[in-house]
Amino acid sequence: MWNPFKKNTNNGDDTQKMGMLGRIAIRKLEKMNPKEREKMMQDAFKPENKDKMLAVMDQMRASGQITEEQYNQAKQRLGL
């Protein structure tokens, strides 16, 4: 029988942790053709956008939303 109060044990499904807009964005990204996706990624990694990403990550680190290790790992992955 289905129990609405039972905790979800799906550890592999991270989309459950996202909000509605995050899930919509992921679906739209998955449906994009590779050329569009590459163009969008190039736009996202322009120098002015990198500065904005760094500022947000610094703010998240200061507020305790992410750890120092997560901050450094994200910077490495973004090539910053």
Rosetta silent file (secondary structure, phi, psi, omega in degrees, C-alpha in Angstrom):
SEQUENCE: MWNPFKKNTNNGDDTQKMGMLGRIAIRKLEKMNPKEREKMMQDAFKPENKDKMLAVMDQMRASGQITEEQYNQAKQRLGL
SCORE:     score description
SCORE:     0.000 S_00000001
   1 L     0.000  143.124 -178.630    0.000    0.000    0.000 S_00000001
   2 L   -76.914  129.315  179.657    1.241    3.506   -0.796 S_00000001
   3 L  -113.520  114.764 -176.798    2.239    5.556    2.215 S_00000001
   4 L   -69.217  -16.164 -177.901    2.394    9.320    1.586 S_00000001
   5 L   -96.761   -4.283 -179.876    4.581    9.847    4.679 S_00000001
   6 L   -71.724  137.047  179.750    7.217    7.282    3.736 S_00000001
   7 L   -72.818  145.412  179.094   10.570    8.824    2.862 S_00000001
   8 L   -73.564  128.289 -179.592   11.767    8.421   -0.700 S_00000001
   9 L  -103.707   10.804  176.942   14.650    5.940   -0.890 S_00000001
  10 L   -75.260   98.096  179.971   15.574    6.723   -4.513 S_00000001
  11 L   -81.864  -25.158 -176.441   19.156    7.871   -4.058 S_00000001
  12 L   -81.629  -14.153 -175.694   19.959    7.880   -7.774 S_00000001
  13 L   -98.511   94.018 -178.265   17.198   10.281   -8.815 S_00000001
  14 H   -78.335  -13.905 -179.554   18.487   13.809   -8.173 S_00000001
  15 H   -67.864  -21.336  177.406   15.616   15.434  -10.061 S_00000001
  16 H   -66.900  -28.077 -178.057   13.406   14.851   -7.012 S_00000001
  17 H   -81.450  -17.078 -178.784   15.595   17.294   -5.068 S_00000001
  18 L   -80.898  159.906  172.745   15.235   20.026   -7.714 S_00000001
  19 L   -80.561  176.978 -177.579   12.489   22.563   -7.922 S_00000001
  20 H   -62.253  -43.226 -178.674    9.995   22.657  -10.755 S_00000001
  21 H   -66.614  -34.943  177.393   11.975   25.197  -12.800 S_00000001
  22 H   -64.175  -42.470  178.675   15.163   23.157  -12.420 S_00000001
  23 H   -64.878  -40.218  178.346   13.459   20.046  -13.769 S_00000001
  24 H   -63.134  -42.508 -179.521   12.046   21.993  -16.723 S_00000001
  25 H   -63.943  -41.367  179.324   15.502   23.403  -17.484 S_00000001
  26 H   -64.096  -43.984  179.145   17.116   19.946  -17.371 S_00000001
  27 H   -61.821  -42.737 -179.809   14.469   18.504  -19.722 S_00000001
  28 H   -64.985  -39.389  178.992   14.909   21.390  -22.144 S_00000001
  29 H   -65.248  -39.587  179.470   18.692   20.961  -22.074 S_00000001
  30 H   -66.956  -32.019 -177.685   18.379   17.228  -22.758 S_00000001
  31 H   -82.892  -14.091 -178.741   16.113   17.854  -25.760 S_00000001
  32 L   -66.550  149.947  173.864   18.436   20.451  -27.339 S_00000001
  33 L   -78.049  158.772 -173.915   20.500   19.477  -30.313 S_00000001
  34 H   -58.527  -34.489 -179.915   24.286   19.402  -29.703 S_00000001
  35 H   -66.504  -44.224  178.371   24.997   22.601  -31.661 S_00000001
  36 H   -62.697  -43.026 -178.920   22.484   24.629  -29.649 S_00000001
  37 H   -62.251  -43.180  179.448   23.802   23.174  -26.392 S_00000001
  38 H   -63.887  -41.759  178.875   27.409   24.035  -27.321 S_00000001
  39 H   -63.492  -41.787  179.216   26.420   27.609  -28.251 S_00000001
  40 H   -63.956  -40.362  179.583   24.580   28.029  -24.952 S_00000001
  41 H   -66.526  -37.840  176.985   27.573   26.740  -22.992 S_00000001
  42 H   -63.891  -39.814  177.414   29.891   29.173  -24.807 S_00000001
  43 H   -65.246  -38.150 -178.384   27.571   32.037  -23.893 S_00000001
  44 H   -68.048  -29.241 -175.954   27.471   30.902  -20.268 S_00000001
  45 L  -101.541   27.804  171.983   31.254   30.870  -19.966 S_00000001
  46 L   -69.128  154.925 -177.023   31.914   34.391  -21.224 S_00000001
  47 H   -55.146  -40.430 -179.360   34.252   36.374  -18.929 S_00000001
  48 H   -68.610  -32.126  177.626   31.494   38.577  -17.492 S_00000001
  49 H   -74.623  -32.806  176.743   29.379   35.514  -16.679 S_00000001
  50 H   -62.852  -39.211  178.014   32.349   33.764  -15.048 S_00000001
  51 H   -63.164  -40.127  178.147   32.711   36.726  -12.720 S_00000001
  52 H   -64.940  -42.275  178.903   29.030   36.464  -11.800 S_00000001
  53 H   -62.471  -42.264  178.311   29.368   32.713  -11.152 S_00000001
  54 H   -62.687  -41.096  179.307   32.384   33.299   -8.921 S_00000001
  55 H   -62.501  -42.701  179.640   30.514   35.969   -6.967 S_00000001
  56 H   -66.578  -41.512  179.405   27.552   33.647   -6.394 S_00000001
  57 H   -65.656  -37.811  176.332   29.839   30.774   -5.381 S_00000001
  58 H   -62.612  -41.311  179.171   31.682   33.056   -2.931 S_00000001
  59 H   -65.420  -41.394  179.080   28.360   34.104   -1.428 S_00000001
  60 H   -64.934  -38.643  178.954   27.230   30.463   -1.131 S_00000001
  61 H   -66.353  -42.399 -178.739   30.523   29.547    0.557 S_00000001
  62 H   -65.753  -34.170 -178.784   30.223   32.472    3.000 S_00000001
  63 H   -85.304   -7.195  177.541   26.651   31.545    3.934 S_00000001
  64 L    89.300    9.334  178.706   27.557   27.883    4.439 S_00000001
  65 L   -71.490  -31.816  175.715   25.512   26.464    1.567 S_00000001
  66 L  -129.522  154.433  179.784   28.640   24.850    0.117 S_00000001
  67 L   -87.381  170.507  177.958   31.886   23.791    1.765 S_00000001
  68 H   -61.582  -38.092  179.435   35.371   24.969    0.900 S_00000001
  69 H   -64.918  -43.832  178.229   36.031   21.623   -0.797 S_00000001
  70 H   -63.987  -38.254  178.776   32.901   21.926   -2.953 S_00000001
  71 H   -61.653  -49.317  179.892   33.886   25.502   -3.835 S_00000001
  72 H   -64.220  -38.670  178.799   37.362   24.441   -4.975 S_00000001
  73 H   -64.358  -41.541  179.125   35.981   21.477   -6.900 S_00000001
  74 H   -65.608  -40.934  178.918   33.487   23.684   -8.751 S_00000001
  75 H   -62.828  -40.231  178.932   36.217   26.180   -9.633 S_00000001
  76 H   -64.369  -44.481 -178.400   38.379   23.367  -11.031 S_00000001
  77 H   -66.226  -33.355  179.615   35.542   21.981  -13.129 S_00000001
  78 H   -83.634   -9.720  179.746   34.706   25.416  -14.506 S_00000001
  79 L    75.047   33.874 -178.771   38.358   26.098  -15.243 S_00000001
  80 L  -100.736    0.000    0.000   38.531   29.170  -13.029 S_00000001
